[in-house]
Amino acid sequence: MDRTTYKDKAAIQNLGQFVTVKQNTDKEGRKTAMKYNVSALPTLMVMDSTGKVILRVEGGLLPKDLALFLKDAKKKAAKKK
């Protein structure tokens, strides 16, 4: 995804609406990966301000699929308010 999706202008714009965190699960992200039961890479999660996972997907996404994933996450987050 680093070579494709995250270089796409639309993907960058969509992600700009979120606070994004990328962690190396072999290093600093090991505890986080264990906490959220990450078993496949990449794993994308959208969380609320308390750290509760709103939506999660395992595996890479193309830019158009990332846009749909984020749109769905926004809808789910709005329902929880």
Order of alpha helices (4+ residues) and beta strands (2+ residues): alpha-alpha-beta-beta-alpha
